[in-house]
Amino acid sequence: MDEPSTGLYPSSSRNNLWNVVKEAKRSRAVVLTTHSMEEAEVLCDRLGIFVDGDFQCLGNPKELKARYGGAFIFTMATSPSANKIDHLSGTQKFELPKQEVNSRVTSAMDVMDMSEM
């Protein structure tokens, strides 16, 4: 299945699909591609992760989270003349489950400190 829940809203539609997949995997192997870690955790017993087309690792969701989880990396490139970033076009809003954000600044710019949020 190639990203079966992409575009399904509301979450009840997605959950209904997930129930169908869970039932199907009782009696057969199901191969699923997804960009959603939530979906992978709910539906998959084993995960194979690819980055830029190269196989990186294989394991169950708990093993992989214990080995590789815990940090988010956000990389941003700016022009040499940039001294302030008001917004980033083409990005999506996302929430971080951690209480703090650590940053490494490689050039002078205003940085939002999210550690007190």
BAFIDO-505382 format. One record per residue (C-alpha): residue in three letters; residue number from 1; x, y, z. Coordinates in steps of 0.25 Angstrom, whole numbers, m for minus. Example, Ala and Ser with C-alpha at 12.3 -4.5 7.8 and 13.67 -1.06 7.14 Angstrom:
BEGIN
+------+------+-------+-------+-------+
| resn | resi |     X |     Y |     Z |
+------+------+-------+-------+-------+
|  ALA |    1 |    49 |   m18 |    31 |
|  SER |    2 |    55 |    m4 |    29 |
+------+------+-------+-------+-------+
***
This chain:
BEGIN
+------+------+-------+-------+-------+
| resn | resi |     X |     Y |     Z |
+------+------+-------+-------+-------+
|  MET |    1 |     0 |     0 |     0 |
|  ASP |    2 |     6 |    13 |    m4 |
|  GLU |    3 |     3 |    24 |     6 |
|  PRO |    4 |   m12 |    19 |     8 |
|  SER |    5 |   m16 |    30 |    18 |
|  THR |    6 |   m11 |    42 |    11 |
|  GLY |    7 |   m21 |    52 |     9 |
|  LEU |    8 |   m32 |    45 |    18 |
|  TYR |    9 |   m39 |    55 |    27 |
|  PRO |   10 |   m44 |    55 |    38 |
|  SER |   11 |   m36 |    46 |    47 |
|  SER |   12 |   m48 |    36 |    48 |
|  SER |   13 |   m47 |    33 |    33 |
|  ARG |   14 |   m32 |    30 |    35 |
|  ASN |   15 |   m35 |    21 |    47 |
|  ASN |   16 |   m45 |    13 |    39 |
|  LEU |   17 |   m35 |    11 |    29 |
|  TRP |   18 |   m25 |     7 |    39 |
|  ASN |   19 |   m35 |    m3 |    45 |
|  VAL |   20 |   m36 |   m10 |    31 |
|  VAL |   21 |   m21 |   m11 |    30 |
|  LYS |   22 |   m20 |   m17 |    44 |
|  GLU |   23 |   m30 |   m27 |    40 |
|  ALA |   24 |   m23 |   m30 |    27 |
|  LYS |   25 |   m10 |   m33 |    33 |
|  ARG |   26 |   m15 |   m44 |    42 |
|  SER |   27 |   m15 |   m53 |    31 |
|  ARG |   28 |    m5 |   m48 |    21 |
|  ALA |   29 |     7 |   m39 |    20 |
|  VAL |   30 |     5 |   m24 |    17 |
|  VAL |   31 |    15 |   m15 |    11 |
|  LEU |   32 |    12 |    m1 |    14 |
|  THR |   33 |    20 |    12 |    10 |
|  THR |   34 |    17 |    25 |    18 |
|  HIS |   35 |    23 |    38 |    23 |
|  SER |   36 |    15 |    37 |    36 |
|  MET |   37 |    23 |    32 |    48 |
|  GLU |   38 |     9 |    31 |    55 |
|  GLU |   39 |     3 |    22 |    44 |
|  ALA |   40 |    16 |    14 |    44 |
|  GLU |   41 |    15 |    12 |    59 |
|  VAL |   42 |     0 |     8 |    59 |
|  LEU |   43 |     1 |    m2 |    47 |
|  CYS |   44 |    15 |    m8 |    46 |
|  ASP |   45 |    22 |   m19 |    53 |
|  ARG |   46 |    35 |   m16 |    46 |
|  LEU |   47 |    40 |    m3 |    40 |
|  GLY |   48 |    50 |    m1 |    29 |
|  ILE |   49 |    55 |    13 |    27 |
|  PHE |   50 |    60 |    19 |    15 |
|  VAL |   51 |    67 |    32 |    13 |
|  ASP |   52 |    69 |    38 |    m1 |
|  GLY |   53 |    66 |    24 |    m7 |
|  ASP |   54 |    77 |    17 |     2 |
|  PHE |   55 |    73 |     7 |    12 |
|  GLN |   56 |    77 |    11 |    26 |
|  CYS |   57 |    71 |     2 |    37 |
|  LEU |   58 |    61 |    m9 |    40 |
|  GLY |   59 |    54 |   m12 |    54 |
|  ASN |   60 |    41 |   m11 |    61 |
|  PRO |   61 |    36 |     3 |    65 |
|  LYS |   62 |    40 |     3 |    79 |
|  GLU |   63 |    54 |    m2 |    76 |
|  LEU |   64 |    56 |     9 |    65 |
|  LYS |   65 |    51 |    20 |    74 |
|  ALA |   66 |    60 |    16 |    86 |
|  ARG |   67 |    72 |    15 |    76 |
|  TYR |   68 |    70 |    28 |    68 |
|  GLY |   69 |    58 |    36 |    74 |
|  GLY |   70 |    58 |    47 |    83 |
|  ALA |   71 |    63 |    59 |    75 |
|  PHE |   72 |    58 |    67 |    63 |
|  ILE |   73 |    68 |    73 |    53 |
|  PHE |   74 |    63 |    85 |    46 |
|  THR |   75 |    73 |    90 |    35 |
|  MET |   76 |    72 |   104 |    29 |
|  ALA |   77 |    80 |   111 |    19 |
|  THR |   78 |    81 |   126 |    18 |
|  SER |   79 |    87 |   135 |     8 |
|  PRO |   80 |   100 |   142 |    13 |
|  SER |   81 |    92 |   156 |    14 |
|  ALA |   82 |    81 |   150 |    23 |
|  ASN |   83 |    81 |   156 |    37 |
|  LYS |   84 |    67 |   153 |    41 |
|  ILE |   85 |    56 |   142 |    37 |
|  ASP |   86 |    42 |   147 |    38 |
|  HIS |   87 |    36 |   134 |    32 |
|  LEU |   88 |    40 |   122 |    24 |
|  SER |   89 |    32 |   121 |    11 |
|  GLY |   90 |    28 |   107 |     7 |
|  THR |   91 |    29 |   101 |    21 |
|  GLN |   92 |    18 |    94 |    29 |
|  LYS |   93 |    14 |    97 |    43 |
|  PHE |   94 |    19 |    86 |    53 |
|  GLU |   95 |    19 |    83 |    67 |
|  LEU |   96 |    30 |    78 |    75 |
|  PRO |   97 |    27 |    68 |    87 |
|  LYS |   98 |    40 |    73 |    95 |
|  GLN |   99 |    39 |    84 |   105 |
|  GLU |  100 |    52 |    91 |    99 |
|  VAL |  101 |    58 |    94 |    86 |
|  ASN |  102 |    73 |    94 |    85 |
|  SER |  103 |    80 |   101 |    73 |
|  ARG |  104 |    93 |   103 |    67 |
|  VAL |  105 |    94 |   116 |    60 |
|  THR |  106 |   105 |   117 |    49 |
|  SER |  107 |   103 |   131 |    44 |
|  ALA |  108 |    98 |   144 |    51 |
|  MET |  109 |    83 |   144 |    51 |
|  ASP |  110 |    71 |   146 |    61 |
|  VAL |  111 |    67 |   133 |    67 |
|  MET |  112 |    54 |   130 |    74 |
|  ASP |  113 |    57 |   123 |    87 |
|  MET |  114 |    46 |   113 |    89 |
|  SER |  115 |    51 |   107 |   102 |
|  GLU |  116 |    41 |   115 |   111 |
|  MET |  117 |    29 |   111 |   102 |
+------+------+-------+-------+-------+
***
